[in-house]
Amino acid sequence: MAYTLHRLAAGSYDLALDDAIMGCVVQEVSRTGQVEGWRVELLDDLPTVLRPQPFTQAEHHFPTLEAAVAWLGGAPVVEEGD
């Protein structure tokens, strides 16, 4: 079981688990343009027992993209055409 991030636009990634899109990673920005952190969320709010590890909730927040990537087991960013 391996996660990968697929860049969509600045501050936005699809989250894939074994090549199946199952969530997203997005930058949280305030109305004034301040970066407030990153959110990792599942597309579906599955029951706890059906959520893939390490998800204990449908949505988790992190101060940096690096922290989110580390939490996802070091998920690499896959660029278009890779």
N, C-alpha and C positions, 0 to 999 in steps of 0.2 A: 504494500500500500504506500504510494508516493504522491505527494502533492506537487503541482506545478502552477505557476502564475503565468497568465497570458495577458500581456499588455494590451489594453483597449485604447486608452488615451491617458494624458497626464493625470496621475493620481487615481487610476482605475484599472483593475485587473480582474479577469475571470479566474476563478479558483477551480482547478481540475484535480480530481482524485483518480489516479490510474486512467487518465485521458478522458474522463467524463466530467463535464462542467457540473459542479454541484454547489457553487457559491461564488462570492466575490470578495475582493479586498479593495476598499475605497478610502481615499483620503478625506478626512473630515475637516471642513474649512468653515470658519465663522462668517457672518454676514459682512464683516470688515476685511475679509481675506486672510485672516490669521489661520495658520495650520494648527488644528487642535488635536490631531492624532490620526489614527487609522482604525478602521472597522473591518473585521472579518466576519462574514455572515453566510449562513447556509441559504440556499434558494427556498427550501422548504423547512418549516418549523417541525421537524420530526420529533417523535417521542424520544425521550432521553436514551433509551436502550437501543434505538436505531441510528443515533447520531454517530458519524465517524469520529474516531479519536483525533485530536484531543478535545473535541467540542463537548462541553458540558451544558452549553446553552446554544441557542440558534445564532447568537451574536456575541462577539467579544471585541473589546477595545484595547488599543495599544498606543503608546506614546510615539512610536516610530515605525516605519515600514520594516526596519531591521528586526525589531522586537517581534512583529507579526510573523515575519519569515522564519525566525528562530523557533517560535511557538509551533509553526507548521513543519518543523523538522528540517529546516534549511531549504525550503521549497525554492527551486531555481525559477528564474524568469525566462520564459520561452518567447523569443522574438518571432515575428511572422517569418515563415520560411525555414525555421530551424527544425 
